[in-house]
Amino acid sequence: MTDSEKIELEKGISLPVMEHFYTIQGEGAHTGKAAYFIRLGGCDVGCHWCDVKESWDPNLHPLMKTEKIAEIAASNCKTIVLTGGEPLMWNLDPLTKKLKDLGCTIHIETSGAYKMSGILDWITLSPKKTGLPKPEIYKKAQELKVIIFNNNDFKFAEEQAEKVEDGCKLYLQSEWSKRAEMYPKMTDFVMKNPKWQVSVQTHKYLNIP
């Protein structure tokens, strides 16, 4: 990476884009809605069950000018989802400003392990034990989504729910390989704790990105 590229990356003028695509949101509160996804490379939270480990190393993904990716995204759909990797590793101010100028609504899915940046309309906080969210992000999240991999994650979910604001939607979602085991347990849990909802990765059943 050249010095000028490093400067552009630091300022958010360019970002490591792993992939970008138009699809249907498959998870959480906006399931079933059309959205344009921008998946940014780079993550050091290190979830052992992560299904996009190829996103972890930002050096594997080409830098794209934020104005270019924003224009491509906005030409396909006005609902944009920023994901990763961990998108908050990067300065999202230039990207989100351009998307807003183009009339977009901007969603993000984040572990919350990095400080907030950017203009964001919907924050899905998906906390991980390996890199807990920054305290201020709990107050801004509209949606809390906890991945259930084992029985201990139910306790973790309750601990995380105590930190978000009233009105934040609460979701449990099974790690995909554990779904046969965990969804029956999640059903029982939600019926006993109805403030929670179950999130299903519907895009995997629909066989879409």
C-alpha positions in Angstrom: 0.0 0.0 0.0 1.4 3.4 -1.0 1.6 6.3 1.4 -1.2 8.1 -0.4 -3.4 5.1 -0.2 -2.7 4.9 3.6 -3.8 8.5 4.0 -7.0 7.9 1.9 -7.8 4.9 4.0 -7.2 6.8 7.3 -9.5 9.6 6.1 -12.1 7.3 4.7 -11.7 8.5 1.2 -11.0 5.0 0.1 -12.1 1.8 1.9 -11.3 -1.9 1.5 -14.4 -3.4 -0.1 -14.7 -7.1 0.0 -17.9 -7.3 -1.9 -21.0 -5.3 -2.7 -24.3 -6.5 -3.9 -28.1 -6.0 -4.2 -30.2 -8.5 -2.3 -32.9 -9.0 0.3 -32.1 -8.4 4.0 -32.2 -11.8 5.6 -32.0 -11.1 9.3 -33.4 -9.1 12.1 -35.9 -6.2 12.1 -35.7 -5.5 8.4 -35.9 -9.1 7.1 -37.4 -9.3 3.7 -36.6 -5.7 2.6 -34.5 -5.0 -0.5 -31.1 -3.5 0.3 -27.7 -2.9 -1.1 -24.9 -4.4 1.0 -21.4 -3.0 1.2 -19.1 -5.5 3.0 -15.9 -3.9 4.2 -12.8 -5.9 4.8 -11.0 -5.9 8.2 -11.9 -7.4 11.5 -9.9 -8.3 14.6 -12.8 -9.4 16.9 -12.0 -13.0 15.9 -15.2 -15.0 16.4 -14.2 -18.6 15.9 -17.6 -19.4 14.2 -17.5 -16.4 11.8 -18.8 -17.4 8.4 -16.9 -14.7 6.5 -13.4 -15.1 7.9 -12.1 -14.1 4.5 -13.1 -10.6 5.5 -10.7 -10.4 8.4 -7.6 -9.3 6.5 -8.2 -5.9 4.9 -5.1 -6.2 2.7 -6.9 -9.0 0.8 -9.5 -6.6 -0.5 -9.1 -3.7 -3.0 -9.4 -0.1 -2.0 -12.4 1.6 -3.6 -13.1 5.3 -3.6 -16.0 6.0 -1.3 -17.7 8.2 -3.8 -17.6 5.4 -6.4 -19.0 2.7 -4.2 -21.7 5.1 -2.9 -22.8 5.9 -6.4 -23.0 2.2 -7.4 -25.0 1.4 -4.3 -27.4 4.3 -4.5 -28.1 3.5 -8.2 -29.4 0.1 -7.2 -31.3 0.8 -3.9 -31.8 3.6 -1.4 -31.5 1.3 1.6 -27.8 0.6 2.2 -26.4 -1.9 4.7 -22.8 -1.5 5.8 -21.3 -4.8 7.2 -18.1 -6.7 7.4 -15.7 -7.6 8.7 -16.1 -4.9 11.2 -17.1 -1.7 9.3 -16.4 0.6 12.3 -12.7 -0.1 12.0 -12.8 2.6 9.3 -13.8 6.2 9.1 -17.3 6.1 7.6 -17.9 9.8 7.5 -17.2 10.4 3.8 -19.0 7.2 2.7 -22.2 7.9 4.6 -22.2 11.6 3.7 -22.1 10.8 0.1 -24.8 8.1 0.5 -27.0 10.7 2.3 -26.4 13.2 -0.5 -27.8 10.5 -2.8 -30.9 10.1 -0.7 -30.1 6.9 1.0 -31.1 5.4 4.4 -28.1 3.8 6.0 -28.0 0.7 8.2 -25.0 -0.9 9.8 -24.3 -4.2 11.5 -21.4 -3.9 14.0 -19.9 -5.6 17.0 -19.5 -2.1 18.5 -15.9 -2.8 19.3 -14.8 0.5 17.6 -15.9 4.0 18.1 -18.8 5.3 16.0 -18.4 7.2 12.8 -20.7 8.1 10.0 -24.3 9.2 9.6 -26.4 6.1 10.5 -30.1 5.6 10.5 -30.3 2.1 11.9 -27.7 0.4 14.1 -27.7 -3.3 14.6 -25.4 -4.1 17.5 -24.2 -7.7 17.5 -21.9 -7.9 20.5 -19.1 -10.4 20.8 -17.4 -11.7 23.9 -14.0 -11.4 22.2 -14.4 -7.6 21.7 -17.2 -6.0 23.7 -18.9 -2.8 22.5 -17.9 0.7 23.4 -20.3 2.0 26.1 -21.7 4.8 24.0 -22.8 2.4 21.2 -25.3 0.6 23.5 -27.2 3.9 23.8 -27.5 4.4 20.1 -28.5 0.9 18.9 -32.0 0.3 17.5 -31.5 -3.4 17.4 -29.5 -5.9 19.5 -28.7 -9.2 17.8 -27.0 -11.9 19.9 -25.6 -15.0 18.2 -26.4 -18.2 20.1 -23.6 -20.7 19.7 -23.9 -22.5 23.1 -26.0 -22.4 26.3 -23.8 -19.7 27.9 -24.8 -17.3 25.2 -28.3 -16.9 26.7 -26.7 -15.4 29.8 -24.5 -13.2 27.7 -27.6 -12.0 25.8 -29.4 -11.0 29.0 -26.3 -9.1 30.2 -26.1 -7.2 26.9 -29.8 -6.4 26.9 -29.4 -4.6 30.2 -27.1 -2.1 28.6 -29.2 -1.0 25.6 -32.0 1.7 25.7 -35.7 1.0 26.2 -37.2 0.4 22.7 -34.2 -1.3 21.3 -35.4 -4.5 19.6 -33.9 -7.7 21.0 -33.1 -10.6 18.8 -31.5 -14.1 19.3 -30.1 -15.8 16.2 -28.5 -19.2 16.1 -25.1 -19.7 14.7 -25.9 -21.5 11.4 -24.1 -24.8 12.1 -25.9 -25.0 15.5 -29.4 -24.2 14.3 -30.9 -27.7 14.7 -29.7 -27.7 18.4 -30.2 -24.1 19.3 -33.5 -23.0 17.7 -35.6 -25.3 19.9 -33.8 -23.9 23.0 -34.3 -20.3 21.7 -38.0 -21.0 21.2 -38.3 -22.0 24.8 -36.2 -19.0 26.0 -38.3 -16.5 24.0 -41.6 -17.9 25.2 -40.3 -17.5 28.8 -38.8 -14.1 28.0 -41.1 -12.4 25.4 -39.1 -9.2 25.2 -36.9 -11.2 22.9 -37.6 -12.3 19.3 -36.0 -15.0 17.2 -34.1 -14.0 14.1 -33.7 -16.6 11.3 -31.1 -16.3 8.5 -33.8 -16.4 5.9 -31.4 -15.5 3.1 -29.7 -18.9 3.5 -33.0 -20.7 3.2 -33.7 -18.6 0.1 -30.3 -19.3 -1.3 -29.4 -15.7 -1.9 -26.4 -13.6 -0.8 
